[in-house]
Amino acid sequence: MKITKKALAVLKATGPDELMEHADVHDGFSVKCGEWTYGGWEPDAREYRCESCGSRSVYGAEQVVFLTL
């Protein structure tokens, strides 16, 4: 899934230390709406349902790093 401009802006505002914190506590990130979903996500989660927008756009924090390379 392609990262929206809104989600990319949120990621750019997220520093590397904050991103690592999200990964450590297994947060997920919606590449559609740009919202973090907290705790309980597998690091390699891909296309899980977002609690905010309802789309299948949540990726584990570690996967988000790979999507932005």
C-alpha positions in Angstrom: 0.0 0.0 0.0 1.2 3.5 -0.8 1.8 6.0 2.0 -0.4 9.0 1.8 1.0 12.5 1.9 -0.6 13.0 5.3 1.0 9.9 6.8 4.3 10.7 5.3 4.2 14.2 6.9 3.6 12.5 10.3 6.5 10.1 9.8 8.8 13.0 8.8 7.9 14.7 12.1 8.7 11.6 14.0 12.3 11.4 15.0 14.4 8.2 15.0 14.3 7.9 18.8 10.5 8.2 18.8 10.2 5.7 16.0 12.3 3.2 18.0 10.1 3.7 21.0 7.1 2.9 18.9 8.9 -0.3 17.7 9.9 -1.3 21.2 6.3 -1.2 22.5 4.9 -2.8 19.3 2.9 0.2 18.0 1.3 0.2 14.5 1.0 3.0 12.0 -1.7 3.7 9.5 -0.1 4.6 6.1 -3.5 6.0 5.1 -4.6 8.3 7.9 -1.2 8.8 9.7 -2.4 7.7 13.1 -0.4 5.6 15.5 -2.2 2.7 17.1 -0.7 1.8 20.4 0.6 -1.6 21.6 -0.1 -5.2 20.6 1.0 -5.0 16.9 3.4 -7.5 15.5 6.6 -5.8 14.3 6.1 -7.3 10.9 2.3 -6.4 10.7 1.1 -5.5 7.3 -2.3 -4.2 6.2 -4.1 -4.7 9.5 -7.3 -2.8 10.1 -6.9 0.7 11.4 -9.0 1.6 14.5 -9.2 5.3 13.4 -10.0 5.1 9.7 -11.2 1.5 9.3 -8.9 0.8 6.3 -6.5 -2.1 6.1 -3.5 0.2 6.3 -1.7 -0.5 9.6 1.9 -1.7 9.5 4.2 -2.5 12.4 6.6 0.3 13.3 9.5 -1.8 11.9 7.7 -2.3 8.6 7.1 1.4 8.4 10.8 2.0 8.3 11.2 -0.3 5.3 8.3 1.4 3.5 9.9 4.8 3.7 13.3 3.8 2.3 
